Amino acid sequence: ALTNGAAAEAVLGQADFTSATSATSQSGMARPFALALDGAGNLWVADTNNSRVLRFDNAATLPNGANASGVLGQPGFTSNTFATSQSGMSFPTGVAVDGAGRLWVADNANNRVLRFDNAATLPNGANASGVLGQANFTSRTAATSPNGMGFPNGVTVDGAGRVWVADSSNHRVLRFEGAAALPNGAAASGVLGQPDFTSATPATSQNGMRDPLGVLADGAGRLWVADSSNHRVLRFDGATTLPNGATAALLLGQPTFNGFVESTSQVGMFGPSALALDGAGRLWVADALNSRVLRFDKSPQTITFDSLANKALGDAPFALNATASSGLPVTFTSTTPAVCTVSGSTVTLVAVGTCIISASQAGDPDFSAVSVSQSFTVARTPQTITFGPLANKTLGDAPFALNATASSGLPVVFTSATPTVCTVSGSTVTLVAVGTCTINADQAGNANVAAAPQVRQSFTVGQAAPAVVNVYLPLVQR
């Protein structure tokens, strides 16, 4: 229902839509920087300047200014002391929740990522279950190494439990396989944006990055990166299988991979910081320094599906043909299965009526879904009558039987077109006068068979030969 400039339905962190006061309370916030929703509808907010993460249970049902349900990083809702400890945080900037209910927090100024198992059940100020980027919970040294980090900003987790971290000051993204089972301080499994784990050179190239802030792993195995100081978004396809320092597959915000010009336009960006994908595959970008959010829809596609010729019931099954501009396969379905059915791309006619076929392409991570329909008429099956010629007759000949067959197998009906010469009862002809007898053969059809073209046969009814009379004269003898 969104339209440009639409009003929000609710607000959290403020009592109403016109106040903007920072607060350290159960209902207040101070520069929230990131958020995530879990499968239960709980909202998690990285309340950055309060050095904490807030949890709002059943967030979509809450009234304006509602209290948070829980807090991590602080012992209660009224403290905001940054700390380097198992229960403390220092300016968290990223949050993600995995399918098992684990909360992952990019604890920015502590140069680490924290893991909280069964996060929604934890009491306020609970200890973290694990840490990446540091060897323990009390160290916070920035490092450029396989197990170090430098001011991580964003964190995301994919369906297989891999955690990806936007390691901003190291100008890279780290990948941790099976992250939930890793020990504290474990080494990353892979790196993008740098050729190895010990380099941290900012770059504007197809395989380089400059201060990445946001990361997003999608269900298609791709990784999206908000490459902030390059004013662009990168996409890495098949990200889990890529080698260290691999090149990006897609670029948004810049015309080429070696450009990094900030822009306020429909194709440009200025310091993008966060990313999200919705259920329809649309990409949303927090274009931070342009003070806006951008939406990128999937690429459109079209289906070419030629019109279909009318058919007659009884015609042989036939093949459909349609192509999508994306090159993806097209799927056919019948929306009138009582008239026609489709198996794969083959249509079978089952009844008289209008057959409607839908050609669809469900789309993929790059292309939107599309469908188009074609219809045609299924007419009654045509039929013909076989009715052979009839021999001439003589008036007085005995009644005789007619014989004709319809290709449909339905019974043929006979009528006399010349009832003054001959009559028909059922299939029996009776001659009543001299002349030309014409017999009609008809088959009217039924719901599925069309009427047959009438067939006529004629023959001559001749006059019977006169009777021979023998005259006997008396014999006169002289």
C-alpha positions as MATLAB code, in Angstrom:
seq = 'ALTNGAAAEAVLGQADFTSATSATSQSGMARPFALALDGAGNLWVADTNNSRVLRFDNAATLPNGANASGVLGQPGFTSNTFATSQSGMSFPTGVAVDGAGRLWVADNANNRVLRFDNAATLPNGANASGVLGQANFTSRTAATSPNGMGFPNGVTVDGAGRVWVADSSNHRVLRFEGAAALPNGAAASGVLGQPDFTSATPATSQNGMRDPLGVLADGAGRLWVADSSNHRVLRFDGATTLPNGATAALLLGQPTFNGFVESTSQVGMFGPSALALDGAGRLWVADALNSRVLRFDKSPQTITFDSLANKALGDAPFALNATASSGLPVTFTSTTPAVCTVSGSTVTLVAVGTCIISASQAGDPDFSAVSVSQSFTVARTPQTITFGPLANKTLGDAPFALNATASSGLPVVFTSATPTVCTVSGSTVTLVAVGTCTINADQAGNANVAAAPQVRQSFTVGQAAPAVVNVYLPLVQR';
ca = [
       0.000    0.000    0.000;
       3.039    2.285    0.054;
       3.054    5.440   -2.042;
       5.669    8.166   -2.272;
       5.644   10.201    0.914;
       3.227    7.826    2.678;
       2.804    8.176    6.421;
       4.183    5.562    8.800;
       1.654    3.560   10.813;
       3.607    3.445   14.082;
       6.770    4.651   15.810;
       9.052    3.120   18.434;
      11.695    5.039   20.370;
       9.533    8.169   20.541;
       6.135    8.853   22.049;
       4.800   10.293   18.781;
       5.802   11.237   15.243;
       6.881   14.802   16.062;
       9.395   14.228   18.861;
      13.072   13.353   18.315;
      14.708   13.334   21.749;
      17.490   10.851   22.507;
      16.792    8.866   25.655;
      18.178    6.019   27.740;
      14.980    4.368   28.893;
      12.761    1.382   28.189;
      10.899    3.307   25.511;
      13.679    5.601   24.236;
      16.608    5.267   21.853;
      19.786    7.117   20.957;
      20.824    6.888   17.317;
      19.542    3.411   16.420;
      21.683    2.196   13.546;
      20.360   -1.233   12.487;
      17.448   -3.600   13.028;
      16.319   -7.152   12.339;
      13.081   -9.130   12.578;
      13.045  -12.769   13.663;
      10.600  -15.491   12.651;
       8.434  -14.862   15.719;
       7.861  -11.215   14.830;
      10.273   -9.852   17.417;
      12.125   -6.676   16.468;
      15.797   -6.274   17.436;
      17.325   -2.788   17.350;
      20.992   -1.841   17.562;
      20.566    1.224   19.808;
      24.059    2.409   19.005;
      24.698    5.421   21.227;
      23.157    3.611   24.191;
      25.585    0.690   23.576;
      22.787   -1.848   23.692;
      20.377   -3.982   21.662;
      16.650   -3.703   22.379;
      14.031   -6.397   21.787;
      10.380   -5.618   21.042;
       8.162   -8.709   21.163;
       5.299   -8.871   18.628;
       6.531   -5.550   17.350;
       3.889   -5.076   14.643;
       1.135   -4.981   17.261;
       2.727   -2.396   19.571;
       1.390    1.134   20.060;
       3.494    4.239   19.497;
       6.277    4.648   22.030;
       5.861    1.158   23.480;
       8.387   -0.194   25.945;
      11.029   -2.647   24.829;
      10.612   -6.227   26.080;
      14.288   -6.831   26.759;
      17.798   -5.412   26.532;
      21.248   -6.881   25.900;
      24.519   -5.029   26.374;
      23.269   -3.248   29.496;
      22.029   -4.593   32.843;
      18.863   -2.521   32.595;
      17.045    0.071   30.519;
      18.499    3.145   32.230;
      22.238    2.552   31.763;
      24.273    3.208   28.640;
      27.869    2.542   29.712;
      30.003    1.073   26.964;
      32.013   -1.921   28.084;
      34.321   -4.635   26.820;
      32.958   -7.683   28.607;
      30.814  -10.759   28.028;
      27.659   -8.821   28.816;
      28.648   -5.360   27.598;
      28.789   -3.612   24.241;
      30.411   -0.537   22.765;
      28.391    1.200   20.055;
      26.813   -1.821   18.290;
      25.984   -1.099   14.645;
      24.632   -4.351   13.212;
      22.194   -7.100   14.232;
      21.028  -10.343   12.611;
      18.922  -13.274   13.807;
      19.305  -16.794   12.394;
      16.702  -19.527   12.033;
      17.618  -21.036   15.409;
      16.927  -17.783   17.257;
      20.560  -16.781   17.696;
      21.265  -13.068   17.762;
      24.470  -11.823   16.136;
      25.687   -8.316   17.014;
      28.375   -6.289   15.257;
      29.909   -4.679   18.381;
      31.650   -1.939   16.453;
      33.983   -0.155   18.885;
      34.938   -3.463   20.498;
      36.071   -4.787   17.078;
      34.067   -7.977   17.432;
      30.840   -9.860   16.694;
      28.868  -11.313   19.618;
      26.577  -14.344   19.541;
      23.603  -14.769   21.889;
      21.979  -18.224   21.780;
      18.190  -18.425   22.286;
      18.293  -14.677   22.445;
      14.564  -14.051   22.853;
      14.550  -16.039   26.111;
      17.529  -14.297   27.727;
      17.159  -11.979   30.733;
      18.243   -8.360   30.527;
      22.019   -7.942   30.448;
      22.684  -11.635   29.750;
      26.144  -12.823   28.769;
      26.990  -13.500   25.135;
      27.472  -17.149   24.138;
      30.425  -16.549   21.828;
      32.672  -13.967   20.190;
      34.369  -13.603   16.808;
      37.038  -11.044   16.000;
      38.613  -11.284   19.459;
      40.201  -14.170   21.337;
      38.054  -13.491   24.425;
      35.403  -11.157   25.805;
      37.811   -8.700   27.405;
      40.018   -7.768   24.451;
      39.116   -5.152   21.832;
      42.218   -4.634   19.695;
      41.605   -3.997   16.001;
      43.514   -6.383   13.748;
      43.947   -7.288   10.088;
      44.145  -11.056   10.297;
      41.969  -14.163    9.732;
      40.582  -13.892   13.272;
      40.690  -10.129   13.771;
      38.389   -7.248   12.868;
      38.492   -3.501   12.544;
      35.282   -1.672   13.466;
      32.775   -4.143   11.989;
      29.517   -2.475   11.020;
      27.150   -4.967    9.453;
      26.429   -8.646   10.042;
      24.196  -11.158    8.254;
      23.603  -14.893    8.498;
      22.464  -17.187    5.687;
      20.230  -20.245    5.774;
      23.195  -22.589    6.220;
      24.429  -20.755    9.322;
      27.262  -18.853    7.679;
      27.923  -15.468    9.207;
      29.161  -12.612    7.035;
      30.698   -9.492    8.592;
      31.286   -6.092    6.998;
      34.761   -5.496    8.475;
      34.690   -1.832    7.624;
      38.095   -0.463    8.554;
      39.767   -3.448    6.925;
      37.755   -2.740    3.742;
      36.563   -6.312    3.482;
      33.800   -8.808    4.209;
      34.594  -11.912    6.250;
      32.830  -15.270    5.985;
      32.564  -17.695    8.924;
      31.354  -21.213    8.034;
      29.247  -22.996   10.660;
      29.608  -19.899   12.793;
      27.455  -21.051   15.713;
      29.785  -23.963   16.425;
      33.031  -21.993   16.184;
      35.161  -21.367   19.287;
      35.822  -17.834   20.465;
      38.270  -16.008   18.229;
      37.991  -18.528   15.379;
      39.527  -17.656   12.033;
      37.299  -16.613    9.128;
      36.764  -19.105    6.303;
      36.995  -16.578    3.479;
      37.366  -12.920    2.579;
      35.992  -10.642   -0.139;
      37.273   -7.151   -0.894;
      40.897   -8.148   -0.192;
      43.104  -10.791   -1.831;
      44.019  -12.296    1.572;
      43.491  -11.922    5.315;
      46.481   -9.657    5.966;
      45.823   -6.845    3.509;
      43.505   -3.918    4.157;
      43.936   -1.620    1.191;
      40.854    0.376    0.173;
      40.118   -0.007   -3.526;
      37.598    0.983   -6.162;
      37.546   -2.050   -8.420;
      35.519   -5.145   -9.183;
      37.149   -7.030   -6.323;
      37.931   -4.159   -3.947;
      35.967   -2.273   -1.290;
      36.142    0.982    0.621;
      34.475    1.105    4.063;
      31.719   -1.497    3.542;
      28.936   -0.906    6.050;
      26.077   -3.275    5.224;
      25.942   -6.933    4.193;
      23.028   -9.142    3.223;
      22.999  -12.857    2.361;
      19.970  -13.938    0.334;
      18.298  -17.290   -0.268;
      19.897  -17.636   -3.702;
      23.430  -17.922   -2.299;
      24.335  -14.355   -3.136;
      25.955  -11.720   -0.962;
      25.054   -8.027   -1.248;
      27.465   -5.410    0.106;
      26.808   -1.709    0.773;
      30.265   -0.470   -0.251;
      29.738    2.864    1.423;
      32.704    5.087    0.512;
      32.589    3.813   -3.063;
      28.931    4.931   -3.109;
      27.718    1.654   -4.544;
      26.229   -1.770   -3.867;
      28.040   -4.929   -4.960;
      26.571   -8.383   -5.480;
      28.621  -11.582   -5.316;
      26.899  -14.593   -6.906;
      27.560  -18.049   -5.486;
      29.325  -16.230   -2.680;
      29.882  -19.288   -0.510;
      32.032  -20.944   -3.169;
      34.088  -17.918   -4.206;
      37.823  -17.783   -3.573;
      39.355  -14.997   -1.500;
      39.355  -11.683   -3.332;
      36.817  -12.800   -5.965;
      35.182  -10.256   -8.262;
      31.628   -8.964   -7.869;
      28.975  -10.019  -10.393;
      26.727   -6.934  -10.243;
      27.128   -3.229   -9.548;
      24.512   -0.645   -8.508;
      25.096    3.059   -7.899;
      27.998    3.500  -10.321;
      28.285    3.062  -14.099;
      31.571    1.120  -13.850;
      33.512   -0.765  -11.177;
      36.275    1.868  -11.121;
      33.960    4.822  -10.424;
      33.130    6.169   -6.961;
      31.323    9.456   -7.555;
      28.619   10.337   -5.051;
      25.354   11.177   -6.781;
      21.822   12.255   -5.970;
      19.989   10.697   -8.892;
      17.902    7.705   -9.809;
      21.012    5.658  -10.649;
      23.452    7.098   -8.108;
      24.142    6.746   -4.377;
      25.917    8.628   -1.600;
      27.234    6.536    1.284;
      24.841    3.538    1.264;
      24.804    1.902    4.680;
      22.253   -0.928    4.911;
      20.384   -3.410    2.739;
      17.217   -5.514    2.817;
      15.353   -7.861    0.464;
      11.592   -8.348    0.614;
       9.545  -11.432   -0.229;
       9.129  -10.319   -3.847;
      12.893  -10.070   -4.335;
      13.062   -6.274   -4.325;
      16.296   -4.785   -2.991;
      16.046   -1.866   -0.551;
      19.090    0.349    0.044;
      19.540    2.865    2.880;
      21.238    5.604    0.856;
      22.441    7.282    4.039;
      24.091   10.525    2.941;
      21.285   11.180    0.471;
      18.839   10.803    3.390;
      16.658    8.357    1.478;
      15.851    4.714    0.846;
      16.051    3.324   -2.706;
      14.081    0.379   -4.089;
      15.387   -1.794   -6.915;
      12.883   -4.168   -8.485;
      13.862   -7.349  -10.260;
      14.524   -7.066  -13.986;
      11.266   -7.328  -15.931;
      10.762  -10.060  -18.489;
       8.165  -10.746  -21.161;
       6.730  -13.919  -22.647;
       6.186  -14.358  -26.364;
       3.234  -16.709  -26.754;
       1.636  -16.736  -30.199;
      -2.115  -16.962  -30.657;
      -3.551  -20.469  -30.947;
      -5.731  -21.706  -33.803;
      -9.217  -22.988  -33.138;
      -9.533  -26.745  -32.858;
     -12.170  -29.431  -33.087;
     -12.792  -32.031  -30.443;
     -11.030  -35.178  -31.547;
      -8.036  -33.370  -33.004;
      -4.726  -34.901  -31.956;
      -2.870  -33.475  -28.912;
      -0.552  -30.663  -29.930;
       2.532  -28.903  -28.572;
       2.690  -25.348  -27.210;
       5.568  -22.985  -27.768;
       6.432  -19.833  -25.819;
       9.668  -18.101  -24.876;
      10.633  -15.720  -22.062;
      12.885  -12.760  -22.828;
      15.033  -13.820  -19.867;
      15.726  -17.182  -21.481;
      14.218  -18.943  -18.451;
      11.862  -21.883  -19.128;
       8.140  -21.217  -19.546;
       5.503  -23.282  -17.729;
       2.071  -23.954  -19.243;
      -1.176  -24.542  -17.356;
      -4.804  -24.847  -18.405;
      -7.219  -22.553  -16.623;
     -10.111  -24.505  -18.225;
      -9.271  -28.149  -17.439;
     -12.835  -29.238  -18.226;
     -12.191  -28.244  -21.854;
      -8.463  -28.911  -22.260;
      -5.607  -30.251  -20.182;
      -1.880  -29.576  -20.337;
       0.941  -31.977  -19.541;
       4.309  -30.312  -19.916;
       3.795  -28.439  -23.181;
       1.220  -30.804  -24.720;
      -2.457  -29.879  -24.907;
      -5.181  -32.533  -24.975;
      -8.734  -31.546  -25.884;
     -11.427  -33.071  -23.679;
     -14.642  -31.141  -24.365;
     -16.268  -28.482  -26.504;
     -15.835  -24.907  -25.296;
     -13.193  -22.215  -24.852;
      -9.722  -23.444  -23.894;
      -7.529  -20.949  -22.012;
      -3.806  -21.666  -21.647;
      -1.549  -19.657  -19.325;
       2.172  -19.372  -20.076;
       4.110  -18.421  -16.950;
       7.675  -17.775  -15.871;
       8.120  -17.785  -12.110;
      11.189  -15.567  -12.168;
      14.422  -16.038  -10.269;
      16.615  -13.843   -8.069;
      17.222  -11.536  -11.045;
      13.936  -11.565  -12.969;
      10.374  -10.861  -11.923;
       7.548  -13.320  -12.516;
       5.304  -12.877  -15.547;
       2.434  -14.694  -17.261;
       0.357  -14.354  -20.425;
      -2.685  -16.277  -21.671;
      -4.032  -17.388  -25.032;
      -7.464  -18.835  -25.743;
      -9.044  -20.734  -28.618;
     -12.335  -22.428  -29.400;
     -12.777  -26.179  -29.309;
     -15.595  -26.898  -31.757;
     -17.692  -30.057  -32.031;
     -16.075  -32.944  -33.903;
     -17.016  -32.880  -37.598;
     -18.551  -35.966  -39.187;
     -19.446  -37.234  -42.642;
     -22.033  -39.662  -43.999;
     -21.264  -42.486  -46.405;
     -24.390  -43.139  -48.483;
     -23.849  -45.028  -51.738;
     -25.889  -44.666  -54.996;
     -29.222  -46.436  -55.299;
     -30.320  -48.624  -58.248;
     -33.280  -47.653  -60.392;
     -36.538  -49.360  -59.536;
     -39.831  -50.237  -61.191;
     -43.127  -49.285  -59.733;
     -44.433  -52.320  -58.010;
     -41.057  -53.517  -56.795;
     -41.061  -54.616  -53.178;
     -40.049  -52.149  -50.420;
     -36.284  -52.221  -49.772;
     -33.824  -51.192  -47.012;
     -31.429  -48.269  -47.097;
     -27.912  -48.375  -45.691;
     -25.663  -45.438  -44.701;
     -23.094  -44.841  -41.967;
     -21.813  -41.720  -40.134;
     -18.094  -41.386  -39.362;
     -19.073  -40.552  -35.764;
     -20.834  -43.911  -35.398;
     -24.092  -42.130  -34.588;
     -27.262  -43.424  -36.353;
     -28.242  -41.967  -39.719;
     -31.807  -40.719  -40.291;
     -33.443  -41.139  -43.719;
     -36.211  -38.982  -45.188;
     -37.821  -38.790  -48.615;
     -37.517  -35.510  -50.461;
     -40.122  -36.793  -52.948;
     -42.915  -38.361  -50.888;
     -45.271  -38.477  -53.912;
     -42.866  -40.902  -55.578;
     -41.444  -42.768  -52.579;
     -41.856  -42.835  -48.826;
     -39.421  -43.781  -46.043;
     -40.207  -45.395  -42.718;
     -37.105  -45.886  -40.625;
     -34.715  -47.198  -43.258;
     -37.333  -48.826  -45.527;
     -38.339  -47.254  -48.864;
     -41.732  -47.870  -50.416;
     -42.378  -46.909  -54.053;
     -45.698  -45.153  -54.670;
     -45.485  -43.658  -58.160;
     -43.450  -43.361  -61.302;
     -40.815  -40.623  -61.210;
     -37.548  -39.662  -59.518;
     -37.160  -40.714  -55.881;
     -34.716  -38.643  -53.780;
     -33.639  -39.858  -50.336;
     -31.933  -37.609  -47.737;
     -29.430  -39.088  -45.254;
     -28.852  -36.903  -42.144;
     -27.027  -37.087  -38.811;
     -27.824  -34.201  -36.409;
     -24.837  -34.660  -34.101;
     -24.810  -34.161  -30.326;
     -23.056  -32.022  -27.700;
     -19.638  -33.095  -28.910;
     -20.275  -33.967  -32.570;
     -21.319  -31.465  -35.228;
     -24.188  -32.176  -37.607;
     -23.061  -33.996  -40.733;
     -23.499  -32.439  -44.163;
     -26.622  -33.937  -45.706;
     -26.093  -36.561  -48.401;
     -28.735  -37.215  -51.101;
     -29.162  -40.103  -53.445;
     -31.747  -40.305  -56.273;
     -33.023  -43.075  -58.508;
     -35.743  -43.551  -61.138;
     -38.985  -45.374  -60.515;
     -40.085  -46.688  -63.949;
     -43.451  -47.855  -65.291;
     -44.048  -51.538  -65.040;
     -44.063  -53.410  -68.481;
     -47.628  -54.058  -69.864;
     -49.051  -57.507  -69.355;
     -48.883  -59.914  -72.395;
     -52.399  -61.055  -73.559;
     -52.697  -64.068  -75.848;
     -55.723  -63.961  -78.224;
     -56.834  -67.297  -79.578;
     -58.862  -67.227  -82.813;
     -61.118  -70.109  -83.856;
     -59.725  -72.266  -86.589;
     -61.921  -72.209  -89.719;
     -61.468  -75.070  -92.063;
     -62.580  -75.001  -95.522;
];
